[in-house]
Amino acid sequence: MSVIVAYAPDVYGRSALSHGAAEASRRGEKLIVINDTKGDAYVDARLAHEAEIDALRTQLARLDVESEVRQDMVRDIAEAVLQVSEEVAASLIVVGIRPRSPVGKLLLGSVAQRTILDATCPVLAVKPEGTNVED
């Protein structure tokens, strides 16, 4: 079994990574970090660049858990996270949540929301300390 982290190179992704690593260590399970992109924009702020991935791998190597970083181009990021969770029989998925306006929640889908609603295993939704996620 494994703990999956949906990762972005920002404060929300780092919070998810921190919680996911702690859970993987506590459970004695592998940590799988997913940083996928749809590839539909010239610049994807949620896709970690090569140097960031190298730093992430170095950080993970210092932990007391087996880890893997996956970075692929996919049609649907939430679906990719869910598919990996099924493939590895994940015990937990960890996602970072960010503030969204009421209109943004209504009109735009989110990876975290779809993961929470569609996952077959528990999902831990985390926010960085000191942030306030709007209702």
Backbone as a printed PyTorch tensor [residue, N CA C, xyz], in Angstrom:
tensor([[[  0.8390,  -1.1730,   0.0000],
         [  0.0000,   0.0000,   0.0000],
         [  0.8880,   1.2410,   0.0000]],

        [[  0.3000,   2.3420,  -0.4080],
         [  1.0580,   3.5790,  -0.5480],
         [  0.2260,   4.7830,  -0.1460]],

        [[  0.9240,   5.8630,   0.1310],
         [  0.3070,   7.1630,   0.3460],
         [  0.6170,   7.9960,  -0.8930]],

        [[ -0.4160,   8.5710,  -1.4850],
         [ -0.2800,   9.3770,  -2.6940],
         [ -0.3710,  10.8510,  -2.3120]],

        [[  0.5040,  11.6770,  -2.8720],
         [  0.4340,  13.1250,  -2.6850],
         [  0.2680,  13.7780,  -4.0520]],

        [[ -0.8080,  14.5590,  -4.2030],
         [ -0.9800,  15.3890,  -5.3930],
         [ -0.1870,  16.6640,  -5.1290]],

        [[  0.9190,  16.8300,  -5.8480],
         [  1.9000,  17.8690,  -5.5330],
         [  1.9340,  18.9790,  -6.5780]],

        [[  2.0450,  20.1970,  -6.0890],
         [  2.3400,  21.3640,  -6.9170],
         [  3.4730,  22.1150,  -6.2230]],

        [[  4.3430,  22.7800,  -6.9760],
         [  5.4830,  23.4670,  -6.3580],
         [  5.0770,  24.8240,  -5.7700]],

        [[  4.1930,  24.7800,  -4.8000],
         [  3.7440,  25.9910,  -4.1180],
         [  3.4690,  25.6570,  -2.6640]],

        [[  3.0060,  26.6260,  -1.9090],
         [  2.7790,  26.4350,  -0.4780],
         [  1.7440,  25.3340,  -0.2120]],

        [[  0.7660,  25.1770,  -1.0980],
         [ -0.2760,  24.1560,  -0.9290],
         [  0.2900,  22.7600,  -1.1880]],

        [[  1.0990,  22.6480,  -2.2250],
         [  1.7330,  21.3660,  -2.5280],
         [  2.7400,  20.9550,  -1.4760]],

        [[  3.4980,  21.9380,  -0.9590],
         [  4.4700,  21.6220,   0.0910],
         [  3.7690,  21.1820,   1.3750]],

        [[  2.6190,  21.7770,   1.6600],
         [  1.8500,  21.3510,   2.8330],
         [  1.3510,  19.9170,   2.6490]],

        [[  0.8330,  19.6130,   1.4560],
         [  0.3780,  18.2490,   1.1670],
         [  1.5400,  17.2660,   1.2780]],

        [[  2.7030,  17.6550,   0.7580],
         [  3.8800,  16.7850,   0.8110],
         [  4.3090,  16.5160,   2.2520]],

        [[  4.3250,  17.5430,   3.0570],
         [  4.7140,  17.3940,   4.4600],
         [  3.7840,  16.4240,   5.1900]],

        [[  2.4930,  16.6110,   5.0250],
         [  1.5230,  15.7220,   5.6730],
         [  1.5880,  14.3070,   5.0980]],

        [[  1.7420,  14.2140,   3.7880],
         [  1.8250,  12.8950,   3.1530],
         [  3.0470,  12.1160,   3.5920]],

        [[  4.1930,  12.7910,   3.6930],
         [  5.4220,  12.1270,   4.1430],
         [  5.2710,  11.6410,   5.5800]],

        [[  4.6570,  12.4610,   6.4170],
         [  4.4460,  12.0570,   7.8190],
         [  3.5310,  10.8360,   7.8870]],

        [[  2.4900,  10.8250,   7.0810],
         [  1.5660,   9.6800,   7.0780],
         [  2.2320,   8.4210,   6.5400]],

        [[  3.0140,   8.5510,   5.4720],
         [  3.7090,   7.3860,   4.9150],
         [  4.6800,   6.8090,   5.9290]],

        [[  5.3910,   7.6840,   6.6380],
         [  6.3260,   7.2330,   7.6660],
         [  5.5810,   6.5390,   8.8000]],

        [[  4.5100,   7.1510,   9.2690],
         [  3.7260,   6.5850,  10.3710],
         [  3.1510,   5.2200,  10.0060]],

        [[  2.7250,   5.0760,   8.7490],
         [  2.0980,   3.8330,   8.2930],
         [  3.1150,   2.7990,   7.8050]],

        [[  4.3590,   3.2160,   7.5930],
         [  5.3670,   2.3190,   7.0390],
         [  5.0810,   1.9860,   5.5830]],

        [[  4.5840,   2.9700,   4.8400],
         [  4.1940,   2.7510,   3.4430],
         [  5.0250,   3.6190,   2.5030]],

        [[  4.9930,   3.2610,   1.2450],
         [  5.6800,   4.0160,   0.2040],
         [  4.9470,   5.3360,  -0.0220]],

        [[  5.7000,   6.3760,  -0.3260],
         [  5.1600,   7.6900,  -0.6530],
         [  5.2960,   7.9090,  -2.1460]],

        [[  4.1800,   8.1590,  -2.8200],
         [  4.2010,   8.4460,  -4.2540],
         [  3.7380,   9.8840,  -4.4440]],

        [[  4.6200,  10.6900,  -5.0210],
         [  4.3460,  12.1080,  -5.2530],
         [  4.0180,  12.2810,  -6.7300]],

        [[  2.8300,  12.8230,  -7.0090],
         [  2.3760,  13.0030,  -8.3850],
         [  2.3540,  14.4910,  -8.7080]],

        [[  3.0840,  14.8670,  -9.7520],
         [  3.1160,  16.2480, -10.2350],
         [  2.8860,  16.2170, -11.7400]],

        [[  1.6300,  16.0640, -12.1320],
         [  1.2720,  15.9390, -13.5390],
         [  0.8220,  17.2730, -14.1220]],

        [[  0.7720,  17.3260, -15.4360],
         [  0.2750,  18.4850, -16.1590],
         [ -0.6130,  18.0220, -17.2980]],

        [[ -1.5290,  18.8910, -17.6820],
         [ -2.3530,  18.6110, -18.8590],
         [ -1.6240,  19.0410, -20.1220]],

        [[ -0.6260,  19.8850, -19.9780],
         [  0.1500,  20.3280, -21.1320],
         [ -0.6240,  21.2440, -22.0590]],

        [[ -1.6940,  21.8450, -21.5440],
         [ -2.5390,  22.6780, -22.3980],
         [ -2.2300,  24.1660, -22.2940]],

        [[ -1.1670,  24.5170, -21.5810],
         [ -0.7610,  25.9140, -21.4460],
         [  0.7410,  26.0120, -21.6790]],

        [[  1.1650,  27.1280, -22.1940],
         [  2.5840,  27.3340, -22.4430],
         [  3.3720,  27.2510, -21.1450]],

        [[  2.8110,  27.8140, -20.0780],
         [  3.4400,  27.7580, -18.7630],
         [  2.4160,  27.2090, -17.7770]],

        [[  2.7620,  26.1440, -17.0820],
         [  1.8990,  25.5460, -16.0690],
         [  2.5690,  25.7610, -14.7140]],

        [[  2.0290,  26.7000, -13.9390],
         [  2.6400,  27.0510, -12.6470],
         [  2.6230,  25.8910, -11.6670]],

        [[  1.7620,  24.9150, -11.8890],
         [  1.6780,  23.7840, -10.9620],
         [  2.5900,  22.6280, -11.3490]],

        [[  3.3040,  22.7700, -12.4530],
         [  4.2570,  21.7460, -12.8810],
         [  5.6440,  22.1360, -12.3840]],

        [[  6.2600,  21.2650, -11.6210],
         [  7.6050,  21.5300, -11.1010],
         [  8.6160,  21.3850, -12.2390]],

        [[  9.5540,  22.3140, -12.2850],
         [ 10.6160,  22.2580, -13.2850],
         [ 11.6480,  21.2240, -12.8580]],

        [[ 12.5410,  20.8980, -13.7750],
         [ 13.5290,  19.8420, -13.5330],
         [ 14.3410,  20.0790, -12.2580]],

        [[ 14.7800,  21.3080, -12.0380],
         [ 15.5640,  21.6090, -10.8290],
         [ 14.7200,  21.4050,  -9.5710]],

        [[ 13.4400,  21.7670,  -9.6520],
         [ 12.5500,  21.5760,  -8.4990],
         [ 12.3250,  20.0920,  -8.2250]],

        [[ 12.1930,  19.3010,  -9.2700],
         [ 12.0160,  17.8470,  -9.1140],
         [ 13.2810,  17.2400,  -8.5090]],

        [[ 14.4500,  17.6810,  -8.9770],
         [ 15.7110,  17.1900,  -8.3980],
         [ 15.7920,  17.5140,  -6.9060]],

        [[ 15.4240,  18.7470,  -6.5390],
         [ 15.4370,  19.1500,  -5.1260],
         [ 14.4230,  18.3390,  -4.3300]],

        [[ 13.2840,  18.0710,  -4.9240],
         [ 12.2480,  17.2610,  -4.2690],
         [ 12.7620,  15.8460,  -4.0250]],

        [[ 13.3970,  15.2580,  -5.0180],
         [ 13.9510,  13.9050,  -4.8550],
         [ 15.0290,  13.8810,  -3.7720]],

        [[ 15.8570,  14.9190,  -3.7100],
         [ 16.8810,  15.0110,  -2.6680],
         [ 16.2270,  15.0930,  -1.2950]],

        [[ 15.1830,  15.9120,  -1.1850],
         [ 14.4470,  16.0440,   0.0780],
         [ 13.8390,  14.7070,   0.4870]],

        [[ 13.2320,  14.0070,  -0.4610],
         [ 12.5870,  12.7290,  -0.1560],
         [ 13.6120,  11.6650,   0.2290]],

        [[ 14.7980,  11.7240,  -0.3610],
         [ 15.8400,  10.7370,  -0.0520],
         [ 16.2770,  10.8240,   1.4070]],

        [[ 16.0940,  11.9820,   2.0400],
         [ 16.4710,  12.1560,   3.4360],
         [ 15.4320,  11.6020,   4.4060]],

        [[ 14.2540,  11.2650,   3.8990],
         [ 13.1860,  10.7590,   4.7620],
         [ 13.3680,   9.2740,   5.0200]],

        [[ 12.6620,   8.7850,   6.0120],
         [ 12.7560,   7.3650,   6.3540],
         [ 11.6870,   6.5380,   5.6450]],

        [[ 11.2650,   6.9710,   4.4480],
         [ 10.2640,   6.2340,   3.6840],
         [ 10.7430,   6.0260,   2.2520]],

        [[ 10.3140,   4.9210,   1.6730],
         [ 10.5470,   4.7060,   0.2520],
         [  9.6630,   5.6940,  -0.4960]],

        [[ 10.2020,   6.3070,  -1.5500],
         [  9.4100,   7.3000,  -2.2660],
         [  9.6480,   7.2200,  -3.7690]],

        [[  8.7120,   7.7980,  -4.4800],
         [  8.7540,   7.8430,  -5.9390],
         [  8.0960,   9.1490,  -6.3690]],

        [[  8.6580,   9.7960,  -7.3860],
         [  8.0620,  11.0040,  -7.9490],
         [  7.6310,  10.6790,  -9.3720]],

        [[  6.3860,  10.9770,  -9.6690],
         [  5.8490,  10.7660, -11.0190],
         [  5.4630,  12.1190, -11.5990]],

        [[  5.8600,  12.3250, -12.8560],
         [  5.5360,  13.5710, -13.5350],
         [  5.2190,  13.2170, -14.9820]],

        [[  3.9400,  13.2880, -15.3260],
         [  3.4880,  12.9010, -16.6520],
         [  2.5780,  13.9600, -17.2500]],

        [[  2.3940,  13.8980, -18.5660],
         [  1.4010,  14.7180, -19.2330],
         [  0.1470,  13.8530, -19.3640]],

        [[ -0.9650,  14.3560, -18.8310],
         [ -2.2010,  13.5880, -18.7770],
         [ -3.3710,  14.4340, -19.2660]],

        [[ -4.4580,  13.7850, -19.6060],
         [ -5.6560,  14.5290, -20.0430],
         [ -6.3650,  15.1860, -18.8750]],

        [[ -6.3650,  14.5030, -17.7240],
         [ -7.1110,  14.9760, -16.5610],
         [ -6.3040,  14.6530, -15.3080]],

        [[ -5.8820,  15.6790, -14.5930],
         [ -4.9950,  15.4810, -13.4520],
         [ -5.6830,  14.7120, -12.3280]],

        [[ -6.9140,  15.0780, -11.9990],
         [ -7.6310,  14.3610, -10.9370],
         [ -7.7870,  12.8890, -11.2970]],

        [[ -8.1380,  12.6250, -12.5400],
         [ -8.3000,  11.2360, -12.9790],
         [ -6.9770,  10.4770, -12.8930]],

        [[ -5.8730,  11.1470, -13.2120],
         [ -4.5620,  10.5030, -13.1230],
         [ -4.2270,  10.1540, -11.6800]],

        [[ -4.5100,  11.0600, -10.7530],
         [ -4.2620,  10.7960,  -9.3300],
         [ -5.1040,   9.6040,  -8.8740]],

        [[ -6.3640,   9.6010,  -9.2610],
         [ -7.2600,   8.4990,  -8.8800],
         [ -6.8090,   7.1760,  -9.4870]],

        [[ -6.3450,   7.2170, -10.7320],
         [ -5.8900,   5.9930, -11.3950],
         [ -4.6590,   5.4160, -10.6930]],

        [[ -3.7120,   6.2640, -10.3490],
         [ -2.5160,   5.7830,  -9.6300],
         [ -2.9320,   5.2070,  -8.2820]],

        [[ -3.8700,   5.8670,  -7.6090],
         [ -4.3020,   5.3630,  -6.2980],
         [ -4.9100,   3.9680,  -6.4220]],

        [[ -5.6260,   3.7210,  -7.5010],
         [ -6.1830,   2.3840,  -7.7360],
         [ -5.0810,   1.3870,  -8.0730]],

        [[ -4.1400,   1.7790,  -8.9310],
         [ -3.0480,   0.8950,  -9.3530],
         [ -2.2300,   0.3870,  -8.1790]],

        [[ -1.9700,   1.2510,  -7.2090],
         [ -1.0880,   0.8900,  -6.1020],
         [ -1.8480,   0.5500,  -4.8250]],

        [[ -3.1670,   0.4770,  -4.9100],
         [ -4.0180,   0.2230,  -3.7430],
         [ -3.6680,   1.1920,  -2.6180]],

        [[ -3.7440,   2.4750,  -2.9230],
         [ -3.3850,   3.5170,  -1.9580],
         [ -4.2250,   3.4180,  -0.7010]],

        [[ -3.5890,   3.6630,   0.4160],
         [ -4.3180,   3.7080,   1.6810],
         [ -4.7970,   5.1250,   1.9760]],

        [[ -4.1710,   6.1190,   1.3030],
         [ -4.5050,   7.5210,   1.5560],
         [ -4.0220,   8.3680,   0.3830]],

        [[ -4.8220,   9.3800,   0.0550],
         [ -4.4170,  10.4140,  -0.9000],
         [ -4.3760,  11.7240,  -0.1220]],

        [[ -3.3220,  12.5120,  -0.3200],
         [ -3.2100,  13.8090,   0.3450],
         [ -3.2250,  14.9000,  -0.7210]],

        [[ -4.1030,  15.8810,  -0.5380],
         [ -4.2050,  17.0020,  -1.4700],
         [ -4.1480,  18.3090,  -0.6950]],

        [[ -3.5180,  19.3090,  -1.2760],
         [ -3.5200,  20.6490,  -0.7080],
         [ -4.7290,  21.3950,  -1.2420]],

        [[ -5.3610,  22.1670,  -0.3820],
         [ -6.5210,  22.9430,  -0.8310],
         [ -6.1780,  24.4220,  -0.7570]],

        [[ -6.7370,  25.1660,  -1.7000],
         [ -6.4490,  26.5870,  -1.8130],
         [ -7.7340,  27.3830,  -1.7570]],

        [[ -7.6470,  28.6530,  -1.3920],
         [ -8.8510,  29.4910,  -1.3540],
         [ -9.4580,  29.6410,  -2.7440]],

        [[-10.7650,  29.6050,  -2.7970],
         [-11.4890,  29.8270,  -4.0580],
         [-12.7300,  30.6440,  -3.7360]],

        [[-13.0720,  31.5280,  -4.6180],
         [-14.2720,  32.3440,  -4.4180],
         [-15.5030,  31.4670,  -4.6270]],

        [[-16.6590,  31.8780,  -4.1160],
         [-17.8880,  31.1000,  -4.3430],
         [-18.1760,  30.8800,  -5.8350]],

        [[-17.9380,  31.8920,  -6.6560],
         [-18.1590,  31.7410,  -8.1010],
         [-17.1490,  30.7640,  -8.6830]],

        [[-15.9040,  30.8460,  -8.2370],
         [-14.8790,  29.9170,  -8.7080],
         [-15.2250,  28.4800,  -8.3730]],

        [[-15.7960,  28.2770,  -7.1930],
         [-16.2140,  26.9290,  -6.7970],
         [-17.3420,  26.4250,  -7.6810]],

        [[-18.2250,  27.3170,  -8.0730],
         [-19.3710,  26.9360,  -8.8880],
         [-18.9800,  26.6320, -10.3270]],

        [[-18.1300,  27.4680, -10.9050],
         [-17.8300,  27.3760, -12.3320],
         [-16.6540,  26.4780, -12.6790]],

        [[-15.6870,  26.3900, -11.7910],
         [-14.4670,  25.6690, -12.1110],
         [-14.3420,  24.4040, -11.2780]],

        [[-13.9900,  23.3230, -11.9260],
         [-13.7100,  22.1010, -11.1920],
         [-12.3430,  22.2200, -10.5390]],

        [[-12.0630,  21.3810,  -9.5890],
         [-10.7370,  21.4060,  -8.9770],
         [-10.2480,  19.9860,  -8.7910]],

        [[ -8.9430,  19.8350,  -8.8780],
         [ -8.3400,  18.5170,  -8.6840],
         [ -8.6690,  18.0070,  -7.2850]],

        [[ -8.5220,  18.8670,  -6.2820],
         [ -8.7990,  18.4440,  -4.9050],
         [-10.2480,  18.0100,  -4.7440]],

        [[-11.1620,  18.8080,  -5.2430],
         [-12.5890,  18.4910,  -5.0880],
         [-12.9340,  17.1700,  -5.7550]],

        [[-12.4890,  16.9820,  -6.9800],
         [-12.7980,  15.7280,  -7.6830],
         [-12.1360,  14.5370,  -7.0070]],

        [[-10.9260,  14.7220,  -6.5110],
         [-10.2370,  13.6310,  -5.8230],
         [-10.9890,  13.2490,  -4.5560]],

        [[-11.3800,  14.2470,  -3.7840],
         [-12.1160,  13.9870,  -2.5460],
         [-13.4120,  13.2390,  -2.8330]],

        [[-14.1310,  13.6580,  -3.8580],
         [-15.4400,  13.0660,  -4.1460],
         [-15.3630,  11.6930,  -4.7920]],

        [[-14.3250,  11.4430,  -5.5870],
         [-14.2930,  10.2140,  -6.3880],
         [-13.3240,   9.1420,  -5.8990]],

        [[-12.5000,   9.4380,  -4.9300],
         [-11.5160,   8.4520,  -4.4660],
         [-12.1980,   7.2920,  -3.7560]],

        [[-11.5970,   6.1110,  -3.9000],
         [-12.1120,   4.9260,  -3.2140],
         [-11.3910,   4.6850,  -1.8920]],

        [[-10.3900,   5.5030,  -1.5960],
         [ -9.6830,   5.4220,  -0.3160],
         [ -9.8600,   6.7650,   0.3950]],

        [[ -9.4860,   6.8500,   1.6640],
         [ -9.5750,   8.1310,   2.3640],
         [ -8.7050,   9.2030,   1.6980]],

        [[ -9.1750,  10.4460,   1.7940],
         [ -8.4320,  11.5940,   1.2680],
         [ -8.2360,  12.5930,   2.4020]],

        [[ -7.0030,  13.0210,   2.5750],
         [ -6.6770,  14.0420,   3.5600],
         [ -6.4830,  15.3550,   2.8220]],

        [[ -7.3690,  16.3240,   3.0700],
         [ -7.2610,  17.6540,   2.4590],
         [ -6.6010,  18.5750,   3.4660]],

        [[ -5.4770,  19.1640,   3.0910],
         [ -4.7230,  20.0040,   4.0190],
         [ -4.5470,  21.3930,   3.4300]],

        [[ -4.3620,  22.3480,   4.3280],
         [ -4.0180,  23.7040,   3.9090],
         [ -2.7990,  24.1380,   4.7030]],

        [[ -2.0310,  25.0470,   4.1410],
         [ -0.8500,  25.5240,   4.8590],
         [ -1.2700,  26.2170,   6.1470]],

        [[ -0.4240,  26.0930,   7.1500],
         [ -0.6910,  26.7490,   8.4150],
         [ -0.8340,  28.2490,   8.2040]],

        [[ -1.8390,  28.8360,   8.8370],
         [ -2.0320,  30.2750,   8.7520],
         [ -2.8530,  30.7480,   7.5760]],

        [[ -3.3040,  29.8200,   6.7130],
         [ -4.1550,  30.2500,   5.5900],
         [ -5.6080,  30.0520,   5.9530]],

        [[ -6.4540,  30.8130,   5.3280],
         [ -7.8810,  30.7100,   5.5550],
         [ -8.5450,  30.3780,   4.2310]],

        [[ -9.1190,  29.1990,   4.1330],
         [ -9.8240,  28.7980,   2.9260],
         [-11.2500,  29.2840,   3.0380]],

        [[-11.6590,  30.1070,   2.0740],
         [-12.9960,  30.6990,   2.1100],
         [-14.0650,  29.6420,   1.9170]],

        [[-15.2430,  29.8800,   2.5450],
         [-16.3880,  28.9650,   2.3910],
         [-17.0120,  29.1340,   1.0290]]])
